[in-house]
Amino acid sequence: MTWARQSERSDPARVLERRQEPPPVRSCAGCIHIRLERSQFDGRRVLQCAEGLQVGQRCRLFQERGR
């Protein structure tokens, strides 16, 4: 059982609403710094950040690509 705040415990409908909402997406998808490059070791294509940061979670340098 998860603990809820006092205001949520009094209203079961509100608790269900919050649990059904998907968590916000925070990924590198759409960032201008992400590049698809060929791996030096086995030739596979791998996503890499041009700024040298870990790929997967949105960072402070995130900039959306222009369309």
N, C-alpha and C positions, 0 to 999 in steps of 0.2 A: 504494500500500500504506500502510495506517495503522500507526503504531507502537503497540505494546501493552506493557503492563507485564510484567515478568519472570514474574510468577505466571500471567498469562494466556497467555503464549507456550508454556508447558509443557502446557496442557490445551486442545486444540482444541474440545472440546465446550462448554467454558465461554465461549470466544470467540464461538461461534455463538449461544449463549444471549443474551449481552449485545447482539449485533448485531440480534437479532430482536425485542427489547423496544422498544416505541415510546417516544419521549422523553416526559417528563412534560408535561402540558398546563398552560400558564400563560397564561390569557387572562382577559379581563374578564367572560366569560359568567357570569351568575348574581350579579353584584355589585349592591348596592343603589344605587350611585351612577350606574349607566348608565341613560340615558334616551333614548327615541326621539323626536327633535324634527324639526320641519319646517325645511328649509334656507331662509334668508332670500333667497338668490340665485335658485334655480330651483325651489323648492317640493318638492324630494325629501325623503324621510324619512331622517335620518342619526342614527347612534348618537353620543351625546356624553356625556362624563363631567361630572357635576355639580360635581366638584372642580376642573375645568379641566385635567385631566391627559390625556395621549395615550391614546386608546382602542386596545386590541389586546393589550397585555401586562399581566399582573396586577401591581398596584403595592402599596406598603406600606399603602395605605388600603382594600384589598379587604375587604369584608364581605359574607357570603353572605346572600341573601334568605331570609326566613322563608317557610315553605310554608303 
